[in-house]
Amino acid sequence: MMPVEPLTSAPLVQIARSLRRRHVSPVELMEAFTRRIEAAAGLGAYITLPDERARREAKRAERRLAQGEAGALLGVPIAVKDLFQTRALRTTAGSRILRDWVPTRDADAVTRLRAAGAIIFGKTNLHEFAYGVTTANPWWGVARNPHDPSRSPGGSSGGSAIAVVAGLCAGALGSDTGGSIRIPASLCGCVGLKPTVGAIPLGGTFPLGWSLDHAGPLTRTVDDAGVLLDVLSGGDAGHRSRRVRTRGLRVGVLRGPIVRNVQPAVSRQVDAAAAALRRRGLRVREVQIPEMEWTVATQLVTLRAEASAVHARWIRSRPRAYGPDVRTRLQLGALVSGADYVLAQRMRARIRVAMGRVFDAIDVVLLPTTPITAPVVGERRVGWRSGEEPVDGALVRLTAPFNLTGLPALSVPFGAAAGLPIGVQVVGPLHQEARVLAVGRLIEQDAPRLPSPKVGRE
Amino acid sequence: MPVTERERLAAAGRAAGLRLSDADAAALLPAWKRYLALVEQLRASVPPEEGNDAG
């Protein structure tokens, strides 16, 4: 047996290997993570803590491992965003409305995690109904950034990112409708993957925007994201990514108005990541996609309408059951006309064509995940030379385009500014997750070391 | 006839079946105005549907 504590911040791949080799038992590992969760309670990562059921699953995994059984995630504790249904385990969607809902089924993604042997290790905090990017949840607590608890972890999968970064689980499941995996990954300093639309089934996941929703992993390394992607999608892109020939790949660093307002430290790190790729033999040049200028308006109209459709009954009959920010967004959505929605879809089609054309000339696009590092909790606006921008709008500005287009997008930590992590985003053509992960792995190898989280440290 | 933006918003809310309190309307008004401005920008950049010019 080996000391278990160091494993709580180890890559998922290493944890799974240690379990398979029986260097550590699933029960011991679970207990170590539980101690970390207690130490980090102030971060607000969890809505429902891992309980007796998780312990039973760990004991069962221990028996299976002793019998020589295999399974990609056998005995590995995975935290699940509380938007995914879990059978016999409360699923709130971060809301008051569903505070006592105990589903009778698992979401499809959860079923796949269990089939691979994972232990469902608690349900993580999120922005109410996943409809926002701060995880300042009025019902389940304000989630806080592990690198500076006065700052936001981002969202909506904020609790999942905290759990990964603070060493409260081996990996986590999140969802992403406008950036909800990649934004908290960027602000907290972990890897977040939004795969191609439809790659991971969404059955049993509480919807936000039916044409924009994606599921995906948050992890400590790119390799870990590949392992979880393969389990969740039933494919092998993560495995294949290790064999992708990256030398000579064409990298387009995004330029143009959409990246004009970016904190200088963030821009510098994206340029440093591009330089690292060039040193490794990739061909780096600049690329412009003028149609991206329209993605903010297109995403806003599309999401307001689609989310309002999901909540059509409750927002009319129980408006006080929502927190103020989500209530306003849903009420606004109820005012979106069919003609406006169609207008947005016509623009969306143009954006899709434009991005498709870009990939005729390059293999991946490189850009910041978020234009800013983690904002202070409650901060509403960010100031630029050209004027102010809502923090929420700034956070989704560079992620939402890839929900509109369904393209695979990966956020990889690359350095920090004033102790706050910075994320670099790699985007590829549809179904090219293997390529995106391969490039992400190169970036990870050359990334400056991140500062350790301030909370949850022994 | 609603004459102010606030009254127009209240009328639109009623038509959509929403129960907007004064506080709701105050919170919604700036978001609604921003929404209308964004839609106007989108409309200006997408050619009108052909049906609008027929007949």
Boltz contact constraints between the chains, C-beta under 6 A:
constraints:
  - contact:
      token1: [A, 297]
      token2: [B, 38]
      max_distance: 6.0
  - contact:
      token1: [A, 297]
      token2: [B, 41]
      max_distance: 6.0
  - contact:
      token1: [A, 297]
      token2: [B, 42]
      max_distance: 6.0
  - contact:
      token1: [A, 300]
      token2: [B, 38]
      max_distance: 6.0
  - contact:
      token1: [A, 316]
      token2: [B, 17]
      max_distance: 6.0
  - contact:
      token1: [A, 328]
      token2: [B, 27]
      max_distance: 6.0
  - contact:
      token1: [A, 328]
      token2: [B, 28]
      max_distance: 6.0
  - contact:
      token1: [A, 328]
      token2: [B, 31]
      max_distance: 6.0
  - contact:
      token1: [A, 331]
      token2: [B, 18]
      max_distance: 6.0
  - contact:
      token1: [A, 331]
      token2: [B, 28]
      max_distance: 6.0
  - contact:
      token1: [A, 332]
      token2: [B, 31]
      max_distance: 6.0
  - contact:
      token1: [A, 334]
      token2: [B, 16]
      max_distance: 6.0
  - contact:
      token1: [A, 334]
      token2: [B, 18]
      max_distance: 6.0
  - contact:
      token1: [A, 335]
      token2: [B, 12]
      max_distance: 6.0
  - contact:
      token1: [A, 335]
      token2: [B, 16]
      max_distance: 6.0
  - contact:
      token1: [A, 340]
      token2: [B, 39]
      max_distance: 6.0
  - contact:
      token1: [A, 343]
      token2: [B, 42]
      max_distance: 6.0
  - contact:
      token1: [A, 343]
      token2: [B, 46]
      max_distance: 6.0
  - contact:
      token1: [A, 346]
      token2: [B, 46]
      max_distance: 6.0
  - contact:
      token1: [A, 347]
      token2: [B, 42]
      max_distance: 6.0
  - contact:
      token1: [A, 347]
      token2: [B, 46]
      max_distance: 6.0
